[in-house]
């Protein structure tokens, strides 16, 4: 065979096979559910070494959050997402924003239900010239050529409920997916299955509102091999509610009992790599 023709064929074959090679190279997605007490701080670590931070816990856990992020050798945060402007979700962002470059900051735009101190974060983001955008249902981000993308499932529009307006995210990596539910209530949980019945295949599910009320359909939808994460700590509400958690069929892990929880996906299955 002519060498030039052979090299051309080889190049075409290599390009066509590139997605397969990327799937098979052993790269993993890691989702870190960081123990920030009664709050949320979720670090998404891409297979290629980039990072997204979803919420940042209360300010009282900021030092611990910083230490955790430093331990991951993070140089820059690609996206920061604040699911809703409550203190136990935005407090740690003051520290994070002061220490790490952030390429883009996303919010739900619910200034009406913002808790005290949120305007200070808005000013800090403005002073540091960090772009801020509002997320809405159906927004999508393709994050990696190896089949990693992030989709916004909620809200479509803002309602009167601060928790009900929280951003819900579906993180998909090839054959696996993570459902990040923040503080949504029963009404929004029900609506998720109306709008996105395919989420029943989620491999790892965050239990809404730190182990609060769980809609029966939400609880029964997921199988015995599901991994459920409860981000919680000492609180006046006596959460998580044991009678609600008892509805779940899969493995339930709680940050108040396990500490930091990391769930890893190779694109085909998920596993907890340490608790």
C-alpha positions as CSV (number, residue, x, y, z in Angstrom):
1,X,0.0,0.0,0.0
2,X,1.2,3.5,-0.8
3,X,2.7,5.0,2.4
4,X,0.8,8.3,2.0
5,X,-2.5,6.5,1.6
6,X,-1.8,4.2,4.5
7,X,-1.0,7.2,6.8
8,X,-4.2,8.9,5.7
9,X,-6.3,5.8,6.5
10,X,-4.5,5.5,9.9
11,X,-5.3,9.1,10.7
12,X,-9.0,8.6,9.9
13,X,-9.2,5.5,12.0
14,X,-7.5,7.2,14.9
15,X,-9.9,10.1,14.7
16,X,-12.9,7.8,14.5
17,X,-11.6,5.8,17.5
18,X,-10.7,8.8,19.6
19,X,-13.9,8.8,21.7
20,X,-13.4,5.1,22.4
21,X,-9.8,5.7,23.5
22,X,-10.9,8.5,25.8
23,X,-13.5,6.3,27.4
24,X,-11.0,3.5,27.9
25,X,-8.1,5.5,29.4
26,X,-9.1,5.0,33.0
27,X,-10.0,8.6,33.7
28,X,-12.5,9.1,36.5
29,X,-15.0,11.7,37.6
30,X,-15.1,12.4,41.3
31,X,-17.9,14.2,43.2
32,X,-16.9,15.3,46.7
33,X,-19.6,15.9,49.2
34,X,-17.7,18.0,51.8
35,X,-18.7,17.9,55.4
36,X,-19.7,21.5,56.1
37,X,-22.3,20.7,58.8
38,X,-25.9,21.7,58.0
39,X,-25.2,23.0,54.6
40,X,-23.9,22.0,51.1
41,X,-20.5,22.1,49.5
42,X,-20.0,19.8,46.5
43,X,-16.8,19.7,44.6
44,X,-17.0,18.2,41.1
45,X,-13.6,17.0,39.8
46,X,-13.4,16.4,36.1
47,X,-11.5,13.5,34.6
48,X,-9.2,16.1,33.0
49,X,-8.5,17.9,36.3
50,X,-10.8,20.9,36.2
51,X,-13.2,21.7,39.0
52,X,-16.7,23.0,39.7
53,X,-17.9,24.0,43.2
54,X,-21.6,23.7,43.9
55,X,-22.4,25.8,47.0
56,X,-19.8,26.5,49.8
57,X,-21.5,25.9,53.1
58,X,-21.8,28.3,56.0
59,X,-19.1,30.8,56.8
60,X,-18.2,29.0,60.0
61,X,-16.9,26.1,57.9
62,X,-14.9,28.3,55.5
63,X,-11.5,27.4,57.0
64,X,-12.2,23.6,56.7
65,X,-13.5,24.1,53.1
66,X,-10.3,26.0,52.2
67,X,-8.2,23.2,53.6
68,X,-10.1,20.6,51.7
69,X,-9.8,22.5,48.4
70,X,-6.1,23.1,49.0
71,X,-5.6,19.3,49.5
72,X,-7.0,18.8,46.0
73,X,-4.3,21.0,44.6
74,X,-6.9,23.3,42.9
75,X,-5.4,26.2,40.9
76,X,-8.6,27.5,39.5
77,X,-12.4,26.9,39.8
78,X,-14.0,26.6,36.3
79,X,-17.5,27.2,37.5
80,X,-18.9,28.1,40.9
81,X,-22.7,27.5,41.3
82,X,-24.8,28.9,44.2
83,X,-28.0,26.9,44.2
84,X,-29.9,29.6,46.2
85,X,-28.8,32.5,48.4
86,X,-29.1,31.0,51.9
87,X,-26.2,31.3,54.4
88,X,-25.5,27.6,54.7
89,X,-24.9,27.5,50.9
90,X,-23.2,30.8,50.2
91,X,-21.2,31.6,53.4
92,X,-18.0,29.8,52.3
93,X,-17.9,31.6,49.0
94,X,-16.3,34.7,50.6
95,X,-13.3,32.7,51.5
96,X,-13.2,30.7,48.2
97,X,-13.6,33.8,46.1
98,X,-10.8,35.5,47.9
99,X,-8.4,32.7,47.4
100,X,-9.1,31.0,44.0
101,X,-9.7,32.4,40.5
102,X,-13.2,31.6,39.4
103,X,-13.9,31.6,35.6
104,X,-17.7,31.9,35.9
105,X,-20.2,32.2,38.8
106,X,-23.8,31.0,38.4
107,X,-26.8,31.9,40.6
108,X,-30.6,31.4,40.5
109,X,-31.3,35.1,40.6
110,X,-33.6,34.9,43.6
111,X,-32.6,38.2,45.4
112,X,-36.1,38.4,47.0
113,X,-35.3,35.4,49.2
114,X,-31.7,36.1,49.9
115,X,-30.5,35.9,53.5
116,X,-28.4,38.5,55.3
117,X,-24.9,38.9,53.9
118,X,-25.6,37.9,50.3
119,X,-25.3,41.4,49.1
120,X,-21.7,41.4,50.4
121,X,-21.0,38.4,48.2
122,X,-22.5,40.1,45.2
123,X,-20.2,43.1,45.8
124,X,-17.2,40.9,46.2
125,X,-17.9,39.1,42.8
126,X,-18.3,42.5,41.2
127,X,-15.1,43.9,42.7
128,X,-13.2,40.9,41.4
129,X,-14.8,41.1,38.0
130,X,-16.0,37.6,38.1
131,X,-18.8,37.1,35.5
132,X,-22.2,36.2,37.1
133,X,-25.0,34.6,35.2
134,X,-28.4,33.1,36.1
135,X,-29.2,29.5,35.4
136,X,-32.6,28.2,34.3
137,X,-34.1,24.8,33.5
138,X,-32.7,23.2,30.3
139,X,-29.4,25.1,30.4
140,X,-26.6,22.6,29.5
141,X,-22.8,22.6,29.7
142,X,-20.7,20.0,27.8
143,X,-17.7,19.7,30.0
144,X,-15.5,17.1,28.5
145,X,-15.2,15.3,25.1
146,X,-15.4,12.0,26.9
147,X,-19.1,12.2,27.6
148,X,-19.4,14.6,30.6
149,X,-22.1,17.2,30.8
150,X,-24.1,19.2,33.3
151,X,-27.8,19.9,32.8
152,X,-30.1,22.3,34.9
153,X,-33.4,20.6,35.7
154,X,-34.9,23.4,37.9
155,X,-36.1,26.2,38.3
156,X,-37.9,27.2,35.1
157,X,-39.0,30.4,36.8
158,X,-38.9,31.8,40.4
159,X,-41.7,31.2,42.8
160,X,-42.3,32.5,46.3
161,X,-40.2,29.8,48.0
162,X,-36.5,30.3,48.6
163,X,-35.8,26.6,48.9
164,X,-38.2,25.7,46.1
165,X,-36.3,28.0,43.8
166,X,-33.0,26.2,44.4
167,X,-31.0,25.0,41.3
168,X,-31.2,21.3,40.6
169,X,-28.4,19.7,38.6
170,X,-27.9,16.5,36.7
171,X,-24.3,15.6,36.1
172,X,-23.9,12.9,33.5
173,X,-20.7,11.0,32.8
174,X,-21.2,8.4,30.0
175,X,-23.5,5.7,31.5
176,X,-23.6,7.2,35.0
177,X,-25.3,10.2,36.5
178,X,-25.5,12.3,39.7
179,X,-28.6,14.1,40.8
180,X,-27.9,17.2,42.9
181,X,-31.1,18.5,44.5
182,X,-30.0,21.2,46.9
183,X,-33.0,22.2,49.1
184,X,-36.0,21.6,46.9
185,X,-39.3,20.6,48.5
186,X,-41.9,17.9,47.9
187,X,-43.6,19.9,45.1
188,X,-40.4,20.3,43.1
189,X,-39.4,16.7,43.7
190,X,-42.7,15.5,42.2
191,X,-42.3,17.8,39.2
192,X,-38.8,16.5,38.5
193,X,-40.3,13.1,37.6
194,X,-42.9,14.6,35.4
195,X,-40.4,16.6,33.5
196,X,-37.5,14.2,33.5
197,X,-38.6,10.6,34.0
198,X,-35.2,9.4,32.9
199,X,-33.6,10.6,36.2
200,X,-34.6,7.2,37.8
201,X,-31.4,5.9,36.3
202,X,-29.3,8.2,38.5
203,X,-26.4,6.4,40.2
204,X,-25.9,8.8,43.0
205,X,-28.6,11.0,44.5
206,X,-28.4,13.9,46.9
207,X,-31.3,13.8,49.4
208,X,-33.0,17.2,49.3
209,X,-32.8,19.8,52.1
210,X,-30.2,18.0,54.3
211,X,-32.5,15.0,54.9
212,X,-35.8,16.8,55.0
213,X,-39.2,15.6,53.6
214,X,-38.9,13.2,50.7
215,X,-41.7,12.7,48.2
216,X,-42.9,9.1,48.1
217,X,-42.4,8.8,44.4
218,X,-38.9,10.3,44.7
219,X,-38.1,7.7,47.4
220,X,-39.4,4.7,45.5
221,X,-38.0,5.6,42.1
222,X,-34.4,4.6,42.7
223,X,-33.2,1.0,43.0
224,X,-31.3,-1.0,45.7
225,X,-27.9,-0.2,44.0
226,X,-28.4,3.6,44.4
227,X,-26.1,5.7,46.5
228,X,-27.9,8.4,48.5
229,X,-26.0,11.3,50.0
230,X,-27.3,13.4,52.9
231,X,-25.3,16.6,53.5
232,X,-26.2,17.5,57.1
233,X,-24.9,18.3,60.6
234,X,-26.1,19.6,63.9
235,X,-29.3,21.6,63.5
236,X,-32.4,22.8,65.3
237,X,-34.7,20.9,62.9
238,X,-33.6,17.5,64.0
239,X,-32.7,16.5,60.4
240,X,-32.2,14.2,58.8
241,X,-35.6,12.7,59.5
242,X,-35.2,9.0,60.1
243,X,-38.7,8.2,59.0
244,X,-38.0,9.8,55.7
245,X,-34.7,8.1,55.1
246,X,-36.3,4.7,55.9
247,X,-38.2,5.0,52.6
248,X,-35.0,4.7,50.6
249,X,-33.9,1.3,49.1
250,X,-30.3,2.0,48.4
251,X,-27.2,2.9,50.5
252,X,-27.6,6.0,52.5
253,X,-24.4,7.9,53.5
254,X,-24.5,11.0,55.8
255,X,-21.8,13.6,56.1
256,X,-22.6,14.0,59.8
257,X,-21.7,10.4,60.4
258,X,-19.2,9.6,57.6
259,X,-17.5,13.0,57.2
260,X,-16.4,13.9,53.7
261,X,-17.8,11.5,51.1
262,X,-16.3,11.0,47.6
263,X,-18.2,9.1,44.9
264,X,-16.2,8.1,41.8
265,X,-17.4,7.2,38.4
266,X,-15.4,5.5,35.6
267,X,-18.3,6.2,33.2
268,X,-19.8,2.8,33.7
269,X,-20.4,2.4,37.4
270,X,-20.0,4.4,40.6
271,X,-18.4,3.6,43.9
272,X,-17.6,5.4,47.2
273,X,-13.8,5.6,47.3
274,X,-13.7,6.7,50.9
275,X,-16.1,7.8,53.6
